[in-house]
Amino acid sequence: MVTARAGEVTTALAARLAGTAFAAWHQRREGSLPWWPVERVQALQDGRTRAIVAHAYRHVPFYRECMDALGLRVADFHTAADLVRLPLVTSADLAASPERFQAARMDRRTCLDLVTTGTSGLHKHILHDRSGLLLALAAGARQRSVLTTFVGHGGRYRELVIQRPGSTTPLVRAALERATWVPRRLDLERVVMSPEEPLAKNIAAINTLRPDVVSGFSAYLGALFRWGWEHRALEHHPAVVSHGGDTMSPVDAELISGRLGIPLVASYQACEALRIAFQCEERVGYHLSLDCVVLRLVDAAGNDVGPGRSGDVVVSNLHNRATVLLNYCLGDRARLATAPCRCGRSLPCLEALEGRVEDLLLRSDGEIVHESVVLPALYRVAGLHQVQVEQLTQFEAVVRVVCASGASAATVTAGAGAALRRLLGDHPRLEVRAEAVERLAATPGGKVRGVISHCHGAAPTLAERKNDRG
């Protein structure tokens, strides 16, 4: 028994060392790749496109069937531009039949299963294989180098991560820690807090830990720093705030970067494609990671739009061999820049990004709760297929549910209503109305917002403040 356990430990350590070597091999060129001639990066992208299409045809039911139906062969795909031959894939397609996008004979035990609702509001499972996660780890070095520029010392800094346990970032990080081994003295000094904690507690953590970097969801960090400023509680200013996942209000962005003087650096990622784009030191646009993804912008008819024009984001993940997504509609809108970035990197930029626009909800006790806490709690209600929360005032909210086939509408609405009451503080004045609907209304851009807030107390403007707290 002891021998068997020792063998398992040895095997696990060998696997972690192999994972470390794999990531380090691919990370070796991260310092130079963003400055390569764009033709060289595109050649790498084209090669990875051919490889993922060949894999998809051999192992993924959806792509094998659609390529056969369209009379397409693997040899027809020479460059990333040839992906236009494949049909667009929507969130509804993935949510309805996730197994059709999964590679046959894939060992699920070795994969990371990420669950997301994204801008579509649909519950989706995306499997990520080990090599794809390690490639994402390597590509993360280009973003870390930008943060290091603001920190101003070495590559090892102290980071406070504010993310809900069980959300994408902590799950990916835990999977990577299981797959690699890095000496503690070389790794980042990282502390994790939850957005479920009171704002005062997380501000106190910033003051006590004195991190170089604070990272998390954009909207939550905006509200957190605003609270710290308004209550004169923020004593420590980090060197930089790294944010993403949703949208920070312009008011909060101006407060953090302007009044507090803390640089804001954003990234563009998604469960479906982990590394899409990152901001450089200029903090104007988002540099596309062409070696990780193929990104297209399309109009309402599905035709590509050129630089300077807004379009819907269509992404192809070139790394993931488990759940293969090519020509996947993310539900975001963006615009390609018409000129290169002043930083000198050759990677093209998105100059405008209209990502997720979920709002923060205001609890009855005055605390805020982020959609990354709200939606997972509601989706635990049995029989719930899709959900939307609309907060009208601090003490009035509506939760709309689309029930799964065969589920009891009365049971689902009762469960969703009770869950939302708990999230909002279960105050005697609190009124929560739960409704079953056939479908959720989309915005003019086609998005289904999971959380909508009309509660102005959750995001006061600078003009509404009576005192200048400088």
C-alpha positions in Angstrom: 0.0 0.0 0.0 2.8 2.4 0.9 4.7 1.5 -2.3 1.6 2.1 -4.4 1.0 5.5 -2.8 4.6 6.5 -3.2 4.3 5.5 -6.9 1.2 7.7 -7.3 3.0 10.7 -5.7 6.0 10.2 -8.0 3.8 10.0 -11.0 1.9 13.1 -10.0 5.1 15.0 -9.4 6.5 13.9 -12.8 3.3 15.1 -14.5 3.6 18.5 -12.8 7.2 18.8 -13.8 6.3 17.9 -17.4 3.6 20.5 -17.3 6.0 23.1 -16.0 8.5 22.3 -18.8 5.7 22.4 -21.4 4.6 25.9 -20.2 8.1 27.2 -19.9 9.0 26.0 -23.4 6.1 28.0 -24.9 6.6 30.9 -22.5 10.2 31.4 -23.6 9.2 33.7 -26.5 6.5 35.7 -24.7 9.0 38.6 -24.2 9.4 39.0 -28.0 6.2 37.6 -29.7 4.1 40.7 -29.3 6.8 42.6 -31.2 7.2 40.0 -34.0 6.4 41.2 -37.5 2.6 40.6 -37.8 3.2 38.3 -40.8 5.2 36.0 -38.5 2.5 35.9 -35.9 -0.2 35.3 -38.6 1.9 32.4 -39.9 1.8 30.9 -36.4 -1.9 31.5 -36.3 -2.4 29.9 -39.7 -0.5 26.8 -38.6 -2.6 26.4 -35.4 -5.8 27.0 -37.4 -4.9 24.1 -39.7 -4.2 21.9 -36.7 -7.4 22.7 -34.9 -9.6 22.2 -38.0 -7.9 18.7 -38.6 -8.6 17.8 -34.9 -12.2 19.0 -35.1 -12.9 17.0 -38.2 -11.4 13.8 -36.8 -12.9 14.0 -33.3 -15.7 16.6 -32.9 -19.2 15.5 -34.1 -20.5 19.0 -34.9 -17.6 19.9 -37.2 -17.3 16.6 -38.9 -21.0 16.6 -39.8 -21.1 20.2 -40.9 -17.9 19.9 -43.0 -19.3 16.8 -44.7 -22.6 18.5 -45.3 -20.8 21.5 -46.9 -18.4 19.3 -48.9 -15.4 20.8 -47.1 -12.1 18.9 -46.5 -9.4 19.6 -44.0 -7.1 20.5 -46.9 -9.4 23.4 -47.8 -8.3 25.3 -44.7 -4.9 27.0 -45.3 -5.1 30.2 -43.3 -7.2 31.6 -40.4 -9.3 33.5 -43.0 -10.6 30.2 -44.3 -12.6 29.7 -41.1 -15.2 31.9 -42.7 -16.2 28.7 -44.6 -17.6 27.2 -41.3 -21.0 28.2 -39.9 -21.4 30.6 -37.0 -22.0 28.9 -33.7 -24.2 30.5 -31.1 -24.5 30.2 -27.3 -27.9 28.5 -27.8 -26.2 25.8 -30.0 -23.6 25.1 -27.3 -26.1 25.1 -24.5 -28.5 22.8 -26.3 -25.9 20.1 -27.3 -22.5 20.6 -25.5 -21.5 17.0 -26.3 -21.6 17.7 -30.0 -18.7 20.2 -29.5 -16.6 17.9 -27.3 -13.9 15.7 -28.7 -14.7 12.0 -28.8 -12.7 9.8 -26.4 -11.6 12.8 -24.4 -10.9 11.9 -20.8 -13.1 14.3 -18.9 -11.2 13.6 -15.7 -8.2 15.4 -17.1 -10.2 18.4 -18.2 -11.4 21.5 -16.5 -15.2 22.0 -16.7 -16.0 25.7 -16.7 -19.6 26.9 -16.5 -20.7 30.3 -17.8 -23.8 32.2 -18.8 -21.9 35.0 -20.6 -23.8 37.7 -22.4 -26.4 35.2 -23.7 -27.8 34.3 -20.3 -27.6 30.6 -21.2 -26.0 28.1 -18.9 -23.1 26.4 -20.8 -20.4 23.9 -20.0 -17.0 24.3 -21.6 -14.3 21.6 -21.1 -10.7 22.7 -21.3 -7.9 20.2 -21.9 -4.6 20.3 -20.0 -2.4 21.4 -22.9 -4.7 24.2 -23.8 -4.7 25.5 -20.2 -0.9 25.4 -20.1 -0.7 27.4 -23.4 -3.0 29.9 -21.8 -0.7 30.1 -18.8 2.3 30.8 -21.1 0.4 33.5 -23.0 -0.5 35.2 -19.7 3.1 36.3 -19.4 2.5 39.1 -21.9 -0.1 40.6 -19.7 2.0 40.1 -16.6 4.9 42.0 -18.2 2.6 45.0 -18.6 1.6 44.9 -14.9 5.3 44.6 -13.9 6.0 47.8 -15.7 3.6 49.7 -13.4 4.8 47.8 -10.3 8.4 48.9 -11.1 10.3 46.0 -9.6 11.1 42.5 -10.9 8.6 39.9 -12.1 7.4 38.8 -8.7 4.8 41.1 -7.1 2.1 40.9 -4.5 -1.4 40.6 -5.9 -4.8 40.7 -4.1 -7.4 38.8 -6.2 -11.0 39.5 -5.5 -13.0 36.7 -7.1 -15.9 34.5 -6.1 -14.8 31.0 -5.1 -15.8 28.7 -7.9 -15.6 31.4 -10.6 -13.5 31.0 -13.7 -10.2 32.6 -12.6 -9.8 30.6 -9.3 -10.8 27.4 -11.1 -8.3 27.9 -13.9 -5.6 28.9 -11.4 -6.2 25.8 -9.3 -6.1 23.6 -12.4 -2.8 25.1 -13.4 -1.3 24.6 -9.9 -2.2 21.0 -10.1 -0.6 20.7 -13.6 2.6 22.6 -12.8 5.2 23.1 -10.1 6.8 26.5 -9.5 9.1 27.2 -6.5 7.3 29.5 -4.0 10.2 32.0 -4.2 9.6 32.4 -7.9 5.8 32.5 -7.9 3.6 35.5 -7.3 2.6 36.3 -3.8 -1.1 36.0 -4.2 -4.0 36.4 -1.7 -7.6 35.7 -2.7 -10.6 37.5 -1.2 -14.3 37.1 -2.2 -16.7 39.8 -3.5 -19.2 38.3 -1.2 -17.4 39.9 1.7 -18.4 43.3 3.0 -16.8 46.2 1.1 -15.2 47.4 4.3 -13.5 44.0 4.8 -12.0 44.0 1.3 -10.8 47.6 1.7 -9.2 46.6 5.0 -7.4 43.8 3.2 -6.0 46.2 0.7 -4.7 48.4 3.6 -3.3 45.5 5.5 -1.7 43.4 2.7 -0.6 46.5 0.7 -0.6 44.6 -2.6 1.2 45.9 -5.7 -1.8 44.7 -7.9 -5.5 44.4 -7.1 -7.4 42.3 -9.7 -11.0 41.2 -10.2 -14.2 42.0 -12.0 -14.4 45.5 -13.4 -17.8 46.6 -12.0 -17.0 45.2 -8.5 -13.6 46.9 -8.3 -15.1 50.2 -9.4 -17.7 50.0 -6.6 -15.1 48.8 -4.1 -12.7 51.7 -4.7 -15.6 54.2 -4.8 -16.7 53.0 -1.4 -13.2 53.2 0.0 -12.8 56.8 -1.3 -16.3 58.0 -0.2 -15.7 56.6 3.3 -12.1 57.8 3.5 -11.1 54.3 4.2 -8.6 53.6 1.5 -5.1 54.1 2.9 -3.0 52.0 0.5 -3.0 52.7 -3.2 -1.8 49.7 -5.3 0.6 50.3 -8.2 -2.1 49.1 -10.7 -5.6 47.7 -10.9 -6.1 44.8 -13.3 -9.7 44.2 -14.3 -11.9 42.4 -16.7 -14.9 40.1 -17.1 -17.5 42.9 -17.2 -17.8 46.7 -17.7 -16.5 49.4 -15.2 -18.6 52.5 -15.3 -16.8 55.6 -16.7 -17.4 57.4 -13.4 -15.6 54.7 -11.4 -12.8 54.5 -13.9 -12.3 58.3 -13.7 -12.2 58.1 -9.9 -9.6 55.3 -9.8 -7.3 56.5 -12.5 -7.9 60.2 -12.2 -8.6 61.2 -8.6 -6.8 58.2 -7.0 -4.0 58.1 -9.6 -4.1 54.3 -9.9 -3.5 53.0 -13.4 -6.2 50.7 -14.8 -5.2 47.8 -17.0 -7.9 45.6 -18.6 -7.9 42.3 -20.3 -10.4 40.5 -22.6 -11.0 36.9 -21.7 -13.9 34.4 -21.8 -14.6 30.9 -20.6 -14.9 29.9 -24.3 -11.5 31.4 -25.2 -9.2 32.1 -22.2 -6.8 34.6 -23.7 -8.3 36.9 -26.3 -6.7 40.3 -25.8 -4.8 42.5 -23.3 -4.1 46.1 -22.7 -0.6 47.4 -22.9 1.0 50.4 -21.0 -0.9 52.8 -23.2 -4.2 51.5 -21.9 -6.1 52.6 -25.0 -6.9 49.4 -27.0 -6.7 45.7 -26.5 -3.9 43.8 -28.3 -5.3 40.6 -29.9 -3.5 37.4 -29.0 -3.4 36.1 -32.6 -1.5 33.0 -31.6 -4.3 32.0 -29.2 -7.5 32.9 -31.1 -8.9 34.0 -34.4 -11.2 37.0 -33.9 -13.6 38.2 -36.5 -16.1 41.1 -36.3 -19.3 40.6 -38.3 -22.4 42.6 -39.2 -26.0 41.4 -38.7 -25.8 39.3 -41.9 -22.6 37.5 -40.7 -20.3 39.4 -43.1 -16.9 40.6 -41.8 -16.5 44.3 -41.1 -13.2 46.1 -41.5 -11.3 48.4 -39.1 -13.1 51.4 -37.7 -16.5 49.7 -37.9 -18.3 48.0 -35.0 -19.3 44.4 -35.3 -20.3 41.3 -33.3 -17.3 39.4 -31.9 -16.8 35.9 -33.4 -13.9 33.9 -31.9 -12.2 30.6 -32.6 -10.1 29.1 -29.8 -6.9 27.6 -31.3 -5.7 25.9 -28.2 -8.5 23.9 -26.6 -8.9 20.3 -27.9 -11.7 19.3 -25.5 -14.6 21.6 -26.3 -13.8 22.9 -29.7 -15.3 26.2 -30.7 -14.7 27.7 -34.1 -16.6 30.8 -35.3 -18.3 31.1 -31.9 -20.4 34.2 -31.3 -19.4 35.6 -28.0 -22.3 38.1 -27.7 -19.9 41.1 -27.4 -19.4 44.0 -29.8 -16.1 45.6 -30.7 -14.3 47.7 -33.2 -10.8 47.1 -34.8 -8.4 50.0 -34.6 -7.4 51.8 -37.8 -3.9 52.6 -36.7 -1.1 50.7 -34.8 -0.7 51.2 -31.1 2.0 53.7 -30.0 3.6 51.0 -27.8 5.2 49.4 -30.9 3.6 46.0 -30.5 2.6 44.5 -33.8 -0.4 42.7 -32.5 -3.5 44.5 -33.8 -5.9 46.2 -31.4 -9.5 46.4 -30.6 -10.0 50.1 -30.0 -13.5 49.8 -28.6 -14.9 46.9 -26.6 -18.5 46.6 -25.5 -18.3 43.6 -23.2 -20.6 42.4 -20.5 -22.8 45.1 -19.0 -24.3 43.4 -16.0 -24.9 45.8 -13.1 -24.3 45.5 -9.4 -27.2 44.9 -7.1 -27.7 46.9 -3.9 -28.5 44.9 -0.9 -31.0 46.0 1.8 -28.1 46.6 4.2 -26.3 49.0 1.7 -23.7 46.4 0.6 -23.4 45.6 -3.1 -23.5 42.1 -4.7 -21.8 41.4 -8.0 -23.4 39.3 -10.8 -20.7 36.7 -10.4 -22.3 36.0 -7.0 -25.9 36.4 -8.1 -26.2 34.2 -11.2 -24.4 31.1 -9.8 -26.7 31.2 -6.8 -29.8 31.4 -8.9 -28.6 28.7 -11.3 -28.5 26.2 -8.5 -32.3 26.3 -8.4 -33.4 22.9 -9.9 -35.3 23.2 -13.2 -34.1 26.7 -14.0 -32.9 27.1 -17.6 -32.3 30.8 -17.9 -32.7 33.7 -15.5 -32.7 37.5 -15.3 -32.8 39.8 -12.3 -34.0 43.4 -12.5 -33.7 45.6 -9.5 -36.1 48.6 -9.5 -35.2 50.1 -6.1 -33.2 49.0 -3.1 -36.2 47.1 -1.8 -37.9 46.0 -5.0 -36.7 43.4 -7.5 -38.0 41.1 -10.2 -36.5 37.7 -11.1 -37.6 36.3 -14.5 -37.0 32.6 -15.1 -37.2 30.3 -18.2 -38.0 26.8 -16.9 -36.3 23.7 -18.2 -38.6 21.3 -20.1 -40.8 19.4 -17.7 -40.0 21.6 -14.7 -42.7 23.0 -12.5 -43.0 26.8 -13.1 -44.4 27.3 -9.6 -41.5 25.4 -8.0 -38.8 27.1 -10.1 -40.1 30.6 -9.5 -40.5 30.0 -5.8 -36.9 28.7 -5.5 -35.5 31.6 -7.6 -37.5 34.2 -5.6 -36.3 32.8 -2.3 -32.7 32.6 -3.5 -32.8 36.3 -4.6 -34.3 37.4 -1.3 -31.3 35.7 0.5 -28.9 37.5 -1.8 -30.5 40.9 -1.2 -30.6 40.6 2.6 -34.1 39.2 3.3 -35.2 42.6 4.7 -38.9 43.0 5.9 -39.4 45.8 3.3 -37.9 43.8 0.5 -40.3 42.8 -2.3 -39.2 40.2 -4.7 -41.5 39.2 -7.6 -40.7 36.0 -9.4 -42.1 35.4 -12.9 -41.9 32.5 -15.3 -41.5 33.6 -19.0 -41.1 31.8 -22.3 -38.0 33.7 -23.2 -35.9 36.7 -21.9 -35.9 39.9 -23.9 -32.6 40.8 -25.6 -31.0 44.3 -25.9 -30.9 45.9 -29.4 -27.3 44.5 -29.7 -28.7 40.9 -29.1 -27.5 40.5 -25.5 -29.5 39.0 -22.7 -28.5 40.8 -19.5 -28.4 38.6 -16.5 -28.6 41.5 -14.0 -30.2 44.9 -14.6 -30.1 47.6 -11.9 -32.1 50.8 -11.8 -31.1 51.4 -8.3 -29.1 54.7 -8.5 -27.7 54.4 -5.0 -25.5 51.6 -6.3 -23.6 53.9 -8.6 -23.8 57.6 -7.7 -22.1 60.0 -10.2 -19.3 62.3 -9.2 -21.6 65.2 -9.9 -24.1 63.9 -7.3 -21.5 64.0 -4.5 -21.7 67.1 -2.3 -18.2 67.0 -0.9 -15.0 66.9 -2.9 -12.9 64.3 -1.0 -10.0 64.7 -3.5 
